[in-house]
Amino acid sequence: MGEGWQYDRENTGGFVFGRSLPLAGYFGAFVKDWAGASLLAIVNNSTDGAARARLQARVGAKSVNLECDPGTGGRLVSTDDYWGLIAAGLTLAVFQAPAADNQTSATLLTKIGGVTVTKKVKIGAADSGGAGYRMLRVEN
């Protein structure tokens, strides 16, 4: 173990870096009082153009990666055909391969008549957005 790492002496099954134990149900914790500073850095110093700096979360066969790609920059990569952005219990946006013609990959949270609902973004007919363009539409 590196400097600052401690074995969890209370035997909760985890490791900790910093000043306190992992929260119940967590394996590890990074606990510091560094205002405005990064807590965790993942660095790949390789000069290989295919190298990535990657943070991965995995459950069974499903995984999600937060990557720094030297060619495209930051990206999120999932093994599934689904990406959801959820905050405060609300699904703000979902990105999934279109299931049918004239659909997009986007489902967005909307507020219509004071009611918050998710709506699939669809593609309008040819030239519906002007000559050479299609309009994006959301059902009423």
trRosetta pair geometry for C-beta under 8 A, 3 or more apart (Angstrom, degrees):
i j d omega theta_ij theta_ji phi_ij phi_ji
1 5 3.9 -129 176 88 113 132
1 6 7.8 142 148 -66 154 15
1 7 7.4 -143 -37 -50 162 81
1 15 7.4 -163 -121 -148 130 135
2 5 5.2 89 58 -6 66 118
4 17 5.3 48 131 -153 103 87
4 18 7.1 29 176 -57 105 41
5 15 6.1 -4 -168 178 100 119
5 16 7.5 148 -154 80 55 41
5 17 5.4 -36 -96 -90 63 86
6 9 7.5 -46 159 -24 109 92
6 15 7.0 158 77 -162 48 71
6 16 5.4 -22 61 66 97 88
6 17 7.5 156 15 -93 76 36
7 15 6.4 -49 -114 -111 44 80
8 11 6.4 155 112 -71 96 17
8 12 5.2 -88 159 40 146 83
8 13 6.9 -20 64 44 147 21
8 14 4.9 74 -34 69 147 63
8 15 6.2 -121 -26 -89 93 29
8 16 6.1 99 -80 -10 84 102
8 21 5.9 84 -134 -137 102 97
8 22 6.8 -49 -92 12 137 100
10 21 6.1 -17 31 -108 129 151
12 21 6.2 93 18 178 142 124
12 22 6.2 -156 97 60 133 100
12 24 7.3 -112 -157 -111 133 54
13 27 6.7 -73 120 -124 91 65
14 21 7.4 113 71 -174 116 78
14 22 4.0 -15 90 9 159 146
14 26 6.3 36 -92 111 159 66
14 27 4.4 160 -113 179 101 38
14 28 5.0 -170 -174 -72 108 47
14 29 7.1 69 138 -8 139 82
15 22 7.6 59 61 -38 31 122
15 27 7.1 8 25 150 75 78
15 28 4.7 -9 66 -108 77 102
16 20 6.7 -132 -162 90 146 38
16 21 5.8 -105 -60 -123 149 35
16 22 5.8 -147 -80 -40 96 75
16 28 6.3 178 -83 -156 42 67
16 29 4.8 -2 -124 55 86 94
16 31 6.7 -11 -171 14 104 112
17 28 7.4 30 -1 178 86 109
17 29 7.2 -156 37 95 62 56
17 30 5.1 -5 65 -115 108 66
17 31 7.1 162 86 28 56 64
17 32 7.8 -27 121 -44 88 101
18 29 6.8 -90 46 117 118 92
18 30 6.1 100 -18 -174 130 40
18 31 3.4 -176 102 68 145 71
18 32 4.9 -121 -114 -58 122 66
19 31 5.1 -110 44 112 73 117
19 32 7.3 125 -1 -93 100 41
19 33 7.9 4 6 -16 143 94
20 29 6.6 -55 85 109 81 151
20 31 4.8 -74 35 120 89 176
21 29 6.9 99 144 20 27 142
22 26 4.3 -141 175 90 113 99
22 27 6.4 -130 -138 97 169 17
22 28 5.5 -121 -84 -145 128 9
22 29 4.2 -179 -97 -26 64 105
23 26 4.9 58 61 13 79 125
23 29 6.8 116 -6 -83 71 126
26 29 6.4 81 113 -63 134 87
30 39 4.9 120 124 167 133 115
30 40 5.8 -152 -29 -60 175 102
32 37 7.8 -58 109 80 129 121
32 39 6.2 170 39 -122 113 90
34 37 3.6 -58 144 50 117 127
34 38 8.0 -36 106 54 135 29
34 39 7.0 160 50 -86 122 68
38 41 5.6 72 122 -61 139 92
42 53 4.8 144 117 176 95 104
42 54 7.1 -112 144 56 146 24
42 55 5.6 -164 -21 -60 160 93
42 68 7.8 169 89 7 101 118
43 53 6.1 -30 -124 -116 18 135
44 51 5.0 -168 136 162 133 116
44 52 6.5 80 19 97 161 26
44 53 4.3 -157 2 -77 102 78
44 54 8.0 31 -36 0 134 70
44 68 7.8 -178 27 70 107 110
46 51 3.7 167 78 -91 128 159
47 51 7.7 88 55 4 11 140
48 51 4.4 109 73 -34 93 101
49 70 5.8 -132 -152 82 56 140
49 71 7.0 57 -179 -54 96 101
51 70 6.5 57 64 -23 78 127
52 67 5.0 -28 -171 -157 122 112
52 68 6.6 152 -164 68 66 57
52 69 6.0 -19 -113 -96 96 60
52 70 7.7 -125 -90 -13 52 82
53 67 6.9 142 75 -157 53 57
53 68 4.3 7 52 42 103 112
54 65 5.2 -27 -159 -161 107 115
54 66 7.2 147 -155 75 53 49
54 67 4.8 -11 -103 -103 81 84
54 68 7.7 -138 -65 25 49 66
55 65 6.9 142 73 -157 47 60
55 66 4.6 -8 57 56 102 100
55 67 7.8 -159 27 -71 63 45
56 63 5.7 -6 -170 -172 107 116
56 64 7.1 156 -152 80 59 45
56 65 5.0 -23 -98 -99 80 79
56 66 8.0 -159 -73 24 37 65
57 63 6.7 162 84 -154 49 64
57 64 5.0 -5 57 56 98 95
57 65 8.0 -169 23 -76 65 36
58 62 7.0 162 -152 90 58 51
58 63 4.2 -17 -101 -101 85 94
58 64 7.9 -171 -75 23 48 59
59 62 5.5 -9 65 64 79 100
59 63 7.9 166 23 -82 51 52
61 79 7.2 -136 142 122 73 154
62 78 7.9 -8 -170 -171 89 87
62 79 5.5 -165 -143 62 51 121
62 80 5.9 0 -134 -35 106 113
63 78 7.5 176 95 -149 50 49
63 79 5.0 72 46 -17 73 123
64 76 6.9 -10 -174 -173 97 93
64 77 7.2 158 -159 84 50 51
64 78 5.1 -12 -108 -104 80 77
64 79 7.5 -106 -66 5 48 79
65 76 7.1 160 84 -158 56 46
65 77 4.4 -8 58 59 105 99
65 78 7.7 -163 23 -71 69 36
66 74 7.6 -13 -176 -162 81 95
66 76 6.0 -20 -103 -105 63 73
67 74 7.2 152 86 -151 53 49
67 75 5.3 -18 65 64 99 83
67 76 7.6 162 20 -95 80 23
67 77 5.9 19 0 1 126 116
68 73 7.1 -49 -150 -176 66 38
68 74 5.9 -29 -104 -92 64 63
69 72 4.5 11 89 48 130 86
69 73 6.3 -1 60 46 84 18
69 74 7.5 167 19 -89 81 11
69 75 5.6 11 -5 12 123 118
72 75 6.0 30 102 -42 122 127
76 83 6.5 107 109 -129 130 134
78 81 7.8 -179 100 -63 117 13
78 82 6.6 -100 127 67 157 56
78 83 5.8 -170 -10 -75 143 86
81 96 5.7 74 141 -153 85 77
81 97 4.9 -46 -167 2 124 107
82 94 7.0 -31 -157 -166 83 98
82 95 7.6 137 -161 79 35 57
82 96 5.2 2 -104 -97 64 100
83 94 7.0 154 83 -159 53 50
83 95 4.3 -6 58 55 104 101
83 96 7.4 -169 27 -62 62 60
84 91 5.9 -58 -164 -139 114 100
84 93 7.3 171 -152 92 49 51
84 94 4.9 -13 -104 -106 79 80
84 95 7.8 -164 -73 22 37 65
85 91 7.5 104 73 -165 54 58
85 92 4.6 -57 103 64 100 106
85 93 4.6 21 39 51 115 88
85 94 7.6 -147 21 -70 69 40
86 89 7.3 -4 176 -135 102 10
86 90 6.8 172 -154 83 68 37
86 91 5.3 -34 -100 -101 86 55
86 92 6.6 178 -101 7 26 83
87 90 6.2 -23 70 58 63 85
87 92 5.7 24 19 -31 100 125
90 109 6.1 60 158 -117 111 154
90 116 7.0 -45 -136 152 130 142
91 94 6.1 2 174 -46 122 102
91 107 7.8 -1 137 109 123 111
91 109 6.2 165 96 -68 62 108
91 118 5.7 -10 87 -75 117 137
92 108 7.6 -20 158 -153 54 61
92 109 4.9 -72 -138 4 38 130
93 106 6.6 -37 -162 -154 103 88
93 107 6.8 149 -160 81 51 58
93 108 5.4 -9 -107 -109 82 62
93 109 6.7 -91 -58 -3 54 85
94 106 7.4 133 76 -159 55 41
94 107 4.1 -3 54 54 102 110
94 118 7.1 40 5 -164 116 140
95 105 4.9 32 -161 142 77 105
95 106 6.0 -16 -101 -94 73 58
95 107 7.8 -155 -68 23 32 74
96 99 7.7 8 120 -40 112 93
96 105 6.0 179 62 -162 33 74
96 107 7.2 9 21 -4 105 111
97 105 6.2 -24 -102 -112 24 97
98 101 7.9 78 145 -95 129 13
98 103 4.0 154 -147 88 106 100
98 104 6.2 -106 -81 178 113 4
98 105 6.0 -85 -45 -72 75 57
99 103 6.3 -4 43 61 65 161
100 103 5.2 82 64 -7 73 127
102 122 5.5 30 141 -173 88 97
102 123 4.6 -134 -156 60 62 89
102 124 7.8 92 -156 -64 110 7
103 120 6.2 -29 -144 163 108 123
103 121 7.6 111 -164 87 64 54
103 122 5.4 -48 -106 -114 56 73
103 123 6.8 -114 -50 4 8 90
104 120 7.7 165 50 174 77 78
104 121 4.6 -27 45 94 127 100
104 122 6.8 -161 -1 -104 85 20
104 123 6.2 120 -51 -47 88 91
104 136 6.9 3 -31 -131 144 108
106 120 7.6 136 97 -157 54 52
106 121 4.4 7 83 27 102 128
107 118 5.3 38 159 171 108 111
107 119 6.8 -178 -158 89 73 28
107 120 5.0 -36 -102 -96 88 58
107 121 6.9 -156 -91 -1 32 78
108 118 6.9 172 88 -149 26 70
108 119 6.2 -23 62 61 75 78
108 121 6.2 53 -2 -45 107 107
108 138 7.3 -69 53 -101 112 136
109 116 6.4 3 -176 -172 100 97
109 117 7.6 168 -151 92 58 26
109 118 5.6 -43 -93 -94 56 72
110 116 7.4 170 88 -148 38 53
110 117 6.1 -23 64 69 84 73
110 118 7.3 121 15 -124 79 23
110 119 5.0 -8 10 11 130 119
110 138 6.3 126 -57 165 159 156
111 114 6.9 2 176 -126 98 13
111 115 6.9 163 -155 76 61 33
111 116 5.1 -27 -98 -92 81 68
111 117 7.8 133 -102 20 33 65
112 115 5.9 -30 69 61 68 86
112 117 6.5 -40 26 32 105 112
112 140 7.3 152 -172 -170 153 54
119 138 4.5 68 128 -162 140 108
119 139 6.2 -159 -153 46 115 77
120 138 7.6 162 78 -129 40 72
120 139 7.6 29 56 6 81 105
121 136 5.5 -5 -177 -175 108 111
121 137 7.4 142 -162 70 60 34
121 138 6.0 -41 -105 -80 61 85
122 136 7.2 145 76 -162 39 59
122 137 5.1 -34 70 68 91 87
122 138 7.3 148 20 -89 83 34
122 139 7.3 54 6 -38 128 85
123 134 5.1 22 -176 142 95 138
123 135 7.8 138 -165 79 49 44
123 136 6.4 -39 -104 -107 52 58
123 137 7.5 122 -134 21 4 87
124 128 3.4 -105 134 75 129 153
124 129 6.4 132 58 -36 133 87
124 134 5.0 175 65 -176 78 80
124 135 3.7 22 13 58 146 85
124 136 7.0 -110 -9 -60 93 12
124 137 5.3 96 -63 -21 92 117
125 128 4.6 108 58 -45 71 118
125 134 7.0 -163 88 -131 21 93
126 134 6.3 -52 -108 -85 34 96
127 130 6.8 -95 -163 108 65 18
127 131 5.7 0 -132 -110 103 37
127 132 6.9 43 -99 -9 76 25
127 133 6.9 74 -124 55 35 52
127 134 7.5 -9 -8 -84 18 56
128 133 7.6 -100 64 105 53 71
128 134 5.7 38 43 -146 96 55
128 135 4.2 -90 112 12 103 105
129 133 3.6 -82 86 119 107 107
129 134 5.5 48 7 117 114 11
129 135 3.8 154 -66 -64 91 69
129 136 7.8 31 -72 -3 135 57
130 133 4.8 26 61 41 83 119
